[in-house]
Amino acid sequence: MKILLRLLFIGSLFFPEMIFAQEAKTVSVSQRKRINLDDNWRFHFGNASDASKDFNYSINVIFKKTGEAVGIAIDPKFNDSSWRKLNLPHDWAVELPFVNSESFDVMAHGYKPVGGLFPETSIGWYRKRFTVSKKDSGQRFQIQFDGVFRDANFWINGFYLGNNKSGYVGVAYDVTDYLNYDKENSLVVRVDATQYEGWFYEGAGIYRHVWLNQHNNLHIATDGIFAYSKVSGKNATISVETTVENKNLLFSKGTVLTYLTDRNGKKLAQSVEQPVSLSVNGTATVMQNLLVSNPRLWSLEDPYLYRVVSVVKQNGKVIDSVKQRFGIRTIDIKPNGVFLNGVHVKIKGTNNHQDHAGVGSALPDYLQYYRIRLLKNLGCNAYRTSHNAPTPELLDACDSLGMLVMDENRLLNSSPEYVDQFKRLLLRDRSRTCVFMWSIGNEEGWVQTQPVGRRIAQ
């Protein structure tokens, strides 16, 4: 085996076209799947100050060998039968008793014992087992977390995937290389909520949805569709930019087309098929325009949503497609106000945190719709996602019910960490009909009137 690996490595150095420049001939026609992984998790508190109560996490060597984490909670064979069973979304902070504290931060976070003062209840471990069919072994698989508070480390089958500092921006990892087929897979998350991000209730844990995304090696990238519209008279032009990725080990060709349907699935417009050629691990973005006559414009009173569908084909067969809801509308911000579809709209907005009584930050989806309906009934027409990236289901509700959104970044900061967080937010939400304004951060009293604040913002 070692000799074979060396020969392949040497061959790739001297004859790279032998391995990488050939065109992929085989085509898998399986459509993408999005599988919810919210159910049947195990949970246990760790400890921020006593490693022996944190499953020896900080005193066992876990990076000495690939995938080796014997005897600790990361180990796929670890016995978690005594751990609590639960379903996601889950906010462990809201379940804790109230504490009397003189600390402003503790008071601001709902008088809950989470944070640096409470090492026994500020680390949470989650474990999940799932299986993948062997018939899907030629596909790509991605684990997607919509929101974890906060500073989370992720492992699958003992292999480290990465760390996500943000308690609000989601993260996704390609896990294809590490999966067992027709056998059990072990997903482990260690959540560290000892450090706050805000001065308000933030919760703790995996408080948004988790997904297993399955797609072809030649596929539409995560958040890889950017749709926007221009209205002129009785016609609308919808521009759709579709980014395609090639995870085959060979050069790959395909075609991309886009079409638009009404909410009932009736096709209204379609582009021509446009060819794409991608090297190994390459990406390509295809821009296509769709013309619609007499469009039904999205508005606060009539939030009508079309469906934009991007399709990837190979050898004439559909190998991937992504459908997203899309409203046709125009937004103009002028010195005399905001104009939606050319009509002046007086903004009657509210500043909203994401938590709700009884469930903390782990809101079930229907509560998002309930809250938006309540605000609309009160006369509200705009929603500020203070002071962080919102959950996708909130934006679903705003798209569906007709609520404008100021989509807010967590922190004004130009470091690579925070630029990456803002970039992920922009990519995820850039096609949202409800989003009419972006906020690069909350008011920043220390820097907003200073040159440093101007430099960061720019």
FIRO-797123 format. One record per residue (C-alpha): residue number from 1; y, x, z. Coordinates in steps of 0.5 Angstrom, whole numbers, always signed. Example, Ala and Ser with C-alpha at 12.3 -4.5 7.8 and 13.67 -1.06 7.14 Angstrom:
<atoms>
+-----+-------+-------+-------+
!   i !    py !    px !    pz !
+-----+-------+-------+-------+
!   1 !    -9 !   +25 !   +16 !
!   2 !    -2 !   +27 !   +14 !
+-----+-------+-------+-------+
</atoms>
This chain:
<atoms>
+-----+-------+-------+-------+
!   i !    py !    px !    pz !
+-----+-------+-------+-------+
!   1 !    +0 !    +0 !    +0 !
!   2 !    +5 !    +6 !    +2 !
!   3 !    +3 !    +9 !    -5 !
!   4 !    +5 !    +3 !    -9 !
!   5 !   +11 !    +2 !    -5 !
!   6 !   +13 !    +9 !    -7 !
!   7 !   +11 !    +8 !   -14 !
!   8 !   +16 !    +2 !   -14 !
!   9 !   +21 !    +5 !   -11 !
!  10 !   +21 !   +11 !   -16 !
!  11 !   +20 !    +7 !   -22 !
!  12 !   +27 !    +3 !   -20 !
!  13 !   +30 !    +9 !   -19 !
!  14 !   +28 !   +12 !   -26 !
!  15 !   +27 !    +6 !   -30 !
!  16 !   +31 !    +0 !   -27 !
!  17 !   +30 !    -4 !   -33 !
!  18 !   +23 !    -4 !   -32 !
!  19 !   +24 !    -8 !   -26 !
!  20 !   +30 !   -11 !   -26 !
!  21 !   +33 !   -12 !   -33 !
!  22 !   +27 !   -16 !   -36 !
!  23 !   +29 !   -24 !   -36 !
!  24 !   +25 !   -29 !   -31 !
!  25 !   +20 !   -33 !   -35 !
!  26 !   +17 !   -37 !   -30 !
!  27 !   +21 !   -43 !   -28 !
!  28 !   +20 !   -47 !   -22 !
!  29 !   +23 !   -54 !   -23 !
!  30 !   +23 !   -57 !   -16 !
!  31 !   +29 !   -60 !   -14 !
!  32 !   +33 !   -58 !    -8 !
!  33 !   +32 !   -61 !    -1 !
!  34 !   +36 !   -62 !    +5 !
!  35 !   +31 !   -63 !   +11 !
!  36 !   +34 !   -64 !   +18 !
!  37 !   +32 !   -60 !   +24 !
!  38 !   +35 !   -64 !   +30 !
!  39 !   +29 !   -66 !   +33 !
!  40 !   +24 !   -63 !   +38 !
!  41 !   +28 !   -57 !   +40 !
!  42 !   +26 !   -54 !   +47 !
!  43 !   +32 !   -51 !   +52 !
!  44 !   +33 !   -47 !   +58 !
!  45 !   +39 !   -44 !   +61 !
!  46 !   +39 !   -36 !   +61 !
!  47 !   +44 !   -32 !   +66 !
!  48 !   +50 !   -28 !   +64 !
!  49 !   +49 !   -23 !   +70 !
!  50 !   +42 !   -23 !   +71 !
!  51 !   +37 !   -20 !   +66 !
!  52 !   +31 !   -22 !   +69 !
!  53 !   +33 !   -30 !   +69 !
!  54 !   +35 !   -29 !   +62 !
!  55 !   +28 !   -27 !   +59 !
!  56 !   +30 !   -20 !   +60 !
!  57 !   +34 !   -21 !   +54 !
!  58 !   +39 !   -15 !   +55 !
!  59 !   +34 !   -10 !   +58 !
!  60 !   +28 !   -11 !   +53 !
!  61 !   +29 !    -7 !   +47 !
!  62 !   +29 !   -12 !   +41 !
!  63 !   +31 !    -8 !   +35 !
!  64 !   +26 !    -2 !   +36 !
!  65 !   +22 !    -5 !   +30 !
!  66 !   +23 !   -10 !   +25 !
!  67 !   +21 !   -17 !   +28 !
!  68 !   +18 !   -14 !   +34 !
!  69 !   +21 !   -18 !   +41 !
!  70 !   +14 !   -18 !   +45 !
!  71 !   +14 !   -22 !   +51 !
!  72 !   +21 !   -25 !   +51 !
!  73 !   +24 !   -31 !   +49 !
!  74 !   +25 !   -29 !   +42 !
!  75 !   +18 !   -27 !   +41 !
!  76 !   +14 !   -33 !   +36 !
!  77 !    +9 !   -33 !   +41 !
!  78 !   +13 !   -34 !   +47 !
!  79 !   +11 !   -40 !   +52 !
!  80 !   +16 !   -45 !   +52 !
!  81 !   +12 !   -51 !   +54 !
!  82 !   +16 !   -51 !   +61 !
!  83 !   +23 !   -52 !   +57 !
!  84 !   +26 !   -58 !   +57 !
!  85 !   +25 !   -62 !   +51 !
!  86 !   +31 !   -65 !   +47 !
!  87 !   +34 !   -67 !   +40 !
!  88 !   +41 !   -64 !   +37 !
!  89 !   +46 !   -65 !   +37 !
!  90 !   +47 !   -63 !   +44 !
!  91 !   +52 !   -61 !   +49 !
!  92 !   +50 !   -58 !   +56 !
!  93 !   +57 !   -58 !   +59 !
!  94 !   +58 !   -65 !   +59 !
!  95 !   +51 !   -66 !   +63 !
!  96 !   +53 !   -61 !   +68 !
!  97 !   +56 !   -64 !   +75 !
!  98 !   +64 !   -63 !   +76 !
!  99 !   +66 !   -57 !   +80 !
! 100 !   +73 !   -57 !   +84 !
! 101 !   +76 !   -50 !   +82 !
! 102 !   +83 !   -47 !   +82 !
! 103 !   +82 !   -44 !   +75 !
! 104 !   +87 !   -47 !   +70 !
! 105 !   +81 !   -46 !   +65 !
! 106 !   +76 !   -49 !   +69 !
! 107 !   +80 !   -55 !   +70 !
! 108 !   +82 !   -55 !   +62 !
! 109 !   +75 !   -55 !   +60 !
! 110 !   +74 !   -61 !   +64 !
! 111 !   +72 !   -59 !   +71 !
! 112 !   +65 !   -57 !   +68 !
! 113 !   +61 !   -50 !   +71 !
! 114 !   +61 !   -47 !   +64 !
! 115 !   +65 !   -40 !   +63 !
! 116 !   +65 !   -33 !   +66 !
! 117 !   +65 !   -36 !   +73 !
! 118 !   +59 !   -39 !   +72 !
! 119 !   +53 !   -34 !   +70 !
! 120 !   +48 !   -39 !   +71 !
! 121 !   +50 !   -45 !   +67 !
! 122 !   +54 !   -41 !   +61 !
! 123 !   +48 !   -38 !   +57 !
! 124 !   +43 !   -43 !   +53 !
! 125 !   +37 !   -41 !   +50 !
! 126 !   +34 !   -46 !   +44 !
! 127 !   +27 !   -46 !   +41 !
! 128 !   +25 !   -50 !   +35 !
! 129 !   +18 !   -50 !   +31 !
! 130 !   +17 !   -52 !   +24 !
! 131 !   +13 !   -51 !   +18 !
! 132 !   +14 !   -50 !   +11 !
! 133 !    +9 !   -52 !    +5 !
! 134 !    +5 !   -46 !    +1 !
! 135 !    +7 !   -50 !    -5 !
! 136 !   +14 !   -49 !    -4 !
! 137 !   +13 !   -41 !    -3 !
! 138 !   +17 !   -40 !    -9 !
! 139 !   +23 !   -43 !    -7 !
! 140 !   +29 !   -40 !    -3 !
! 141 !   +30 !   -43 !    +4 !
! 142 !   +37 !   -43 !    +8 !
! 143 !   +38 !   -45 !   +15 !
! 144 !   +45 !   -48 !   +16 !
! 145 !   +48 !   -49 !   +23 !
! 146 !   +54 !   -54 !   +23 !
! 147 !   +57 !   -52 !   +29 !
! 148 !   +55 !   -48 !   +36 !
! 149 !   +59 !   -46 !   +42 !
! 150 !   +59 !   -41 !   +42 !
! 151 !   +58 !   -33 !   +40 !
! 152 !   +51 !   -35 !   +38 !
! 153 !   +45 !   -30 !   +36 !
! 154 !   +39 !   -33 !   +31 !
! 155 !   +32 !   -30 !   +30 !
! 156 !   +27 !   -33 !   +26 !
! 157 !   +19 !   -31 !   +27 !
! 158 !   +22 !   -25 !   +31 !
! 159 !   +27 !   -23 !   +26 !
! 160 !   +34 !   -22 !   +27 !
! 161 !   +39 !   -26 !   +23 !
! 162 !   +46 !   -25 !   +25 !
! 163 !   +51 !   -27 !   +30 !
! 164 !   +56 !   -32 !   +29 !
! 165 !   +62 !   -32 !   +34 !
! 166 !   +66 !   -38 !   +32 !
! 167 !   +65 !   -44 !   +36 !
! 168 !   +67 !   -49 !   +31 !
! 169 !   +66 !   -46 !   +24 !
! 170 !   +58 !   -47 !   +21 !
! 171 !   +54 !   -41 !   +19 !
! 172 !   +48 !   -41 !   +14 !
! 173 !   +42 !   -35 !   +13 !
! 174 !   +37 !   -34 !    +8 !
! 175 !   +31 !   -34 !   +11 !
! 176 !   +26 !   -34 !    +5 !
! 177 !   +23 !   -27 !    +7 !
! 178 !   +21 !   -29 !   +14 !
! 179 !   +18 !   -35 !   +13 !
! 180 !   +10 !   -37 !   +14 !
! 181 !    +7 !   -42 !    +9 !
! 182 !    +3 !   -47 !   +12 !
! 183 !    +3 !   -44 !   +19 !
! 184 !    +8 !   -45 !   +25 !
! 185 !   +15 !   -42 !   +24 !
! 186 !   +19 !   -40 !   +30 !
! 187 !   +27 !   -41 !   +30 !
! 188 !   +31 !   -38 !   +36 !
! 189 !   +38 !   -39 !   +38 !
! 190 !   +41 !   -36 !   +44 !
! 191 !   +48 !   -39 !   +46 !
! 192 !   +53 !   -35 !   +50 !
! 193 !   +59 !   -40 !   +52 !
! 194 !   +62 !   -35 !   +58 !
! 195 !   +68 !   -34 !   +54 !
! 196 !   +73 !   -40 !   +52 !
! 197 !   +76 !   -40 !   +45 !
! 198 !   +81 !   -46 !   +47 !
! 199 !   +85 !   -49 !   +53 !
! 200 !   +81 !   -55 !   +52 !
! 201 !   +74 !   -58 !   +53 !
! 202 !   +70 !   -55 !   +48 !
! 203 !   +63 !   -56 !   +51 !
! 204 !   +57 !   -51 !   +50 !
! 205 !   +51 !   -51 !   +46 !
! 206 !   +48 !   -53 !   +39 !
! 207 !   +53 !   -59 !   +38 !
! 208 !   +53 !   -61 !   +31 !
! 209 !   +47 !   -61 !   +26 !
! 210 !   +42 !   -56 !   +24 !
! 211 !   +39 !   -56 !   +17 !
! 212 !   +33 !   -53 !   +13 !
! 213 !   +36 !   -52 !    +5 !
! 214 !   +31 !   -51 !    +0 !
! 215 !   +33 !   -50 !    -7 !
! 216 !   +31 !   -46 !   -13 !
! 217 !   +32 !   -38 !   -14 !
! 218 !   +37 !   -40 !   -19 !
! 219 !   +41 !   -45 !   -16 !
! 220 !   +48 !   -47 !   -14 !
! 221 !   +51 !   -43 !    -9 !
! 222 !   +53 !   -46 !    -2 !
! 223 !   +59 !   -50 !    -2 !
! 224 !   +59 !   -47 !    -9 !
! 225 !   +63 !   -53 !   -12 !
! 226 !   +70 !   -54 !   -13 !
! 227 !   +73 !   -61 !   -16 !
! 228 !   +80 !   -63 !   -16 !
! 229 !   +84 !   -68 !   -21 !
! 230 !   +90 !   -69 !   -25 !
! 231 !   +93 !   -75 !   -26 !
! 232 !   +97 !   -77 !   -32 !
! 233 !   +99 !   -84 !   -34 !
! 234 !   +92 !   -88 !   -35 !
! 235 !   +88 !   -82 !   -35 !
! 236 !   +85 !   -77 !   -30 !
! 237 !   +82 !   -70 !   -31 !
! 238 !   +77 !   -68 !   -26 !
! 239 !   +76 !   -60 !   -26 !
! 240 !   +70 !   -58 !   -23 !
! 241 !   +68 !   -50 !   -22 !
! 242 !   +61 !   -49 !   -20 !
! 243 !   +58 !   -43 !   -18 !
! 244 !   +51 !   -41 !   -19 !
! 245 !   +47 !   -35 !   -16 !
! 246 !   +41 !   -32 !   -18 !
! 247 !   +36 !   -30 !   -13 !
! 248 !   +31 !   -28 !   -18 !
! 249 !   +28 !   -21 !   -18 !
! 250 !   +30 !   -21 !   -26 !
! 251 !   +36 !   -22 !   -30 !
! 252 !   +36 !   -30 !   -31 !
! 253 !   +39 !   -35 !   -36 !
! 254 !   +41 !   -42 !   -35 !
! 255 !   +46 !   -48 !   -37 !
! 256 !   +51 !   -52 !   -33 !
! 257 !   +53 !   -59 !   -34 !
! 258 !   +57 !   -63 !   -30 !
! 259 !   +58 !   -71 !   -30 !
! 260 !   +62 !   -76 !   -26 !
! 261 !   +59 !   -83 !   -24 !
! 262 !   +62 !   -89 !   -20 !
! 263 !   +59 !   -91 !   -13 !
! 264 !   +53 !   -95 !   -16 !
! 265 !   +51 !   -89 !   -20 !
! 266 !   +54 !   -91 !   -27 !
! 267 !   +55 !   -85 !   -31 !
! 268 !   +63 !   -85 !   -33 !
! 269 !   +64 !   -78 !   -36 !
! 270 !   +60 !   -71 !   -38 !
! 271 !   +61 !   -64 !   -40 !
! 272 !   +57 !   -60 !   -45 !
! 273 !   +52 !   -55 !   -43 !
! 274 !   +55 !   -49 !   -42 !
! 275 !   +50 !   -42 !   -42 !
! 276 !   +50 !   -37 !   -36 !
! 277 !   +47 !   -31 !   -35 !
! 278 !   +46 !   -27 !   -29 !
! 279 !   +44 !   -21 !   -26 !
! 280 !   +40 !   -20 !   -20 !
! 281 !   +44 !   -22 !   -14 !
! 282 !   +49 !   -24 !   -19 !
! 283 !   +54 !   -30 !   -19 !
! 284 !   +58 !   -34 !   -24 !
! 285 !   +63 !   -39 !   -24 !
! 286 !   +63 !   -44 !   -29 !
! 287 !   +69 !   -49 !   -30 !
! 288 !   +68 !   -56 !   -34 !
! 289 !   +73 !   -62 !   -35 !
! 290 !   +72 !   -69 !   -35 !
! 291 !   +76 !   -74 !   -37 !
! 292 !   +77 !   -81 !   -34 !
! 293 !   +81 !   -87 !   -37 !
! 294 !   +84 !   -92 !   -32 !
! 295 !   +81 !   -89 !   -26 !
! 296 !   +81 !   -92 !   -19 !
! 297 !   +85 !   -88 !   -15 !
! 298 !   +83 !   -86 !    -8 !
! 299 !   +88 !   -89 !    -3 !
! 300 !   +89 !   -91 !    +4 !
! 301 !   +88 !   -98 !    +3 !
! 302 !   +83 !   -97 !    -2 !
! 303 !   +79 !   -90 !    -1 !
! 304 !   +74 !   -91 !    -7 !
! 305 !   +70 !   -85 !    -8 !
! 306 !   +66 !   -83 !   -15 !
! 307 !   +61 !   -78 !   -15 !
! 308 !   +61 !   -71 !   -18 !
! 309 !   +54 !   -68 !   -20 !
! 310 !   +53 !   -61 !   -22 !
! 311 !   +47 !   -59 !   -25 !
! 312 !   +43 !   -53 !   -27 !
! 313 !   +38 !   -52 !   -32 !
! 314 !   +33 !   -47 !   -35 !
! 315 !   +29 !   -48 !   -41 !
! 316 !   +31 !   -55 !   -42 !
! 317 !   +29 !   -57 !   -35 !
! 318 !   +33 !   -59 !   -29 !
! 319 !   +32 !   -54 !   -23 !
! 320 !   +38 !   -55 !   -19 !
! 321 !   +43 !   -61 !   -18 !
! 322 !   +48 !   -62 !   -12 !
! 323 !   +52 !   -69 !   -12 !
! 324 !   +58 !   -70 !    -8 !
! 325 !   +63 !   -75 !    -7 !
! 326 !   +70 !   -75 !   -10 !
! 327 !   +76 !   -79 !   -10 !
! 328 !   +81 !   -78 !   -15 !
! 329 !   +88 !   -78 !   -13 !
! 330 !   +95 !   -74 !   -13 !
! 331 !   +99 !   -71 !    -7 !
! 332 !  +106 !   -69 !    -7 !
! 333 !  +110 !   -66 !    -2 !
! 334 !  +117 !   -66 !    -3 !
! 335 !  +123 !   -65 !    +1 !
! 336 !  +124 !   -73 !    +2 !
! 337 !  +117 !   -74 !    +4 !
! 338 !  +109 !   -74 !    +2 !
! 339 !  +107 !   -78 !    -4 !
! 340 !  +100 !   -80 !    -5 !
! 341 !   +99 !   -83 !   -12 !
! 342 !  +107 !   -82 !   -13 !
! 343 !  +108 !   -87 !    -8 !
! 344 !  +112 !   -85 !    -1 !
! 345 !  +107 !   -85 !    +5 !
! 346 !  +111 !   -84 !   +12 !
! 347 !  +106 !   -80 !   +16 !
! 348 !  +104 !   -83 !   +22 !
! 349 !   +99 !   -78 !   +25 !
! 350 !   +95 !   -76 !   +31 !
! 351 !   +93 !   -70 !   +34 !
! 352 !   +85 !   -70 !   +36 !
! 353 !   +80 !   -66 !   +40 !
! 354 !   +73 !   -67 !   +38 !
! 355 !   +70 !   -69 !   +44 !
! 356 !   +68 !   -76 !   +47 !
! 357 !   +67 !   -79 !   +53 !
! 358 !   +60 !   -79 !   +55 !
! 359 !   +57 !   -74 !   +50 !
! 360 !   +62 !   -69 !   +50 !
! 361 !   +62 !   -65 !   +43 !
! 362 !   +56 !   -67 !   +41 !
! 363 !   +58 !   -74 !   +38 !
! 364 !   +53 !   -78 !   +34 !
! 365 !   +55 !   -79 !   +27 !
! 366 !   +57 !   -87 !   +28 !
! 367 !   +62 !   -85 !   +33 !
! 368 !   +66 !   -81 !   +28 !
! 369 !   +67 !   -87 !   +24 !
! 370 !   +68 !   -91 !   +30 !
! 371 !   +74 !   -87 !   +32 !
! 372 !   +77 !   -87 !   +25 !
! 373 !   +77 !   -94 !   +25 !
! 374 !   +80 !   -95 !   +32 !
! 375 !   +86 !   -90 !   +29 !
! 376 !   +87 !   -94 !   +23 !
! 377 !   +87 !  -101 !   +27 !
! 378 !   +93 !   -97 !   +31 !
! 379 !   +97 !   -96 !   +25 !
! 380 !   +95 !   -89 !   +24 !
! 381 !   +94 !   -86 !   +17 !
! 382 !   +93 !   -78 !   +18 !
! 383 !   +89 !   -74 !   +23 !
! 384 !   +90 !   -67 !   +25 !
! 385 !   +83 !   -63 !   +27 !
! 386 !   +86 !   -60 !   +33 !
! 387 !   +85 !   -54 !   +34 !
! 388 !   +79 !   -52 !   +30 !
! 389 !   +75 !   -53 !   +24 !
! 390 !   +72 !   -60 !   +24 !
! 391 !   +65 !   -63 !   +24 !
! 392 !   +63 !   -65 !   +16 !
! 393 !   +62 !   -72 !   +19 !
! 394 !   +69 !   -73 !   +21 !
! 395 !   +71 !   -71 !   +14 !
! 396 !   +66 !   -76 !   +11 !
! 397 !   +69 !   -82 !   +15 !
! 398 !   +76 !   -80 !   +13 !
! 399 !   +74 !   -80 !    +6 !
! 400 !   +70 !   -86 !    +6 !
! 401 !   +75 !   -90 !   +11 !
! 402 !   +82 !   -87 !    +8 !
! 403 !   +85 !   -83 !   +13 !
! 404 !   +89 !   -76 !   +11 !
! 405 !   +87 !   -70 !   +14 !
! 406 !   +91 !   -64 !   +16 !
! 407 !   +85 !   -59 !   +17 !
! 408 !   +86 !   -54 !   +22 !
! 409 !   +84 !   -46 !   +23 !
! 410 !   +82 !   -44 !   +30 !
! 411 !   +87 !   -38 !   +31 !
! 412 !   +92 !   -35 !   +27 !
! 413 !   +89 !   -28 !   +26 !
! 414 !   +89 !   -23 !   +20 !
! 415 !   +83 !   -19 !   +22 !
! 416 !   +76 !   -19 !   +18 !
! 417 !   +73 !   -24 !   +23 !
! 418 !   +78 !   -29 !   +23 !
! 419 !   +80 !   -29 !   +16 !
! 420 !   +72 !   -30 !   +14 !
! 421 !   +72 !   -36 !   +19 !
! 422 !   +78 !   -39 !   +15 !
! 423 !   +75 !   -37 !    +8 !
! 424 !   +68 !   -41 !   +10 !
! 425 !   +73 !   -47 !   +12 !
! 426 !   +76 !   -47 !    +6 !
! 427 !   +70 !   -46 !    +2 !
! 428 !   +67 !   -52 !    +5 !
! 429 !   +73 !   -57 !    +5 !
! 430 !   +77 !   -55 !    -1 !
! 431 !   +74 !   -61 !    -5 !
! 432 !   +75 !   -66 !    +1 !
! 433 !   +79 !   -72 !    -2 !
! 434 !   +82 !   -73 !    +5 !
! 435 !   +85 !   -66 !    +6 !
! 436 !   +92 !   -66 !    +4 !
! 437 !   +94 !   -60 !    +8 !
! 438 !   +92 !   -54 !   +11 !
! 439 !   +94 !   -51 !   +18 !
! 440 !   +93 !   -43 !   +19 !
! 441 !   +93 !   -44 !   +27 !
! 442 !   +96 !   -48 !   +32 !
! 443 !  +103 !   -46 !   +35 !
! 444 !  +103 !   -39 !   +37 !
! 445 !  +109 !   -38 !   +42 !
! 446 !  +108 !   -31 !   +43 !
! 447 !  +108 !   -29 !   +35 !
! 448 !  +111 !   -35 !   +31 !
! 449 !  +118 !   -33 !   +32 !
! 450 !  +117 !   -25 !   +31 !
! 451 !  +116 !   -21 !   +25 !
! 452 !  +108 !   -20 !   +27 !
! 453 !  +107 !   -27 !   +26 !
! 454 !  +110 !   -27 !   +19 !
! 455 !  +106 !   -21 !   +17 !
! 456 !   +99 !   -25 !   +20 !
! 457 !  +101 !   -31 !   +16 !
! 458 !  +103 !   -28 !   +10 !
+-----+-------+-------+-------+
</atoms>
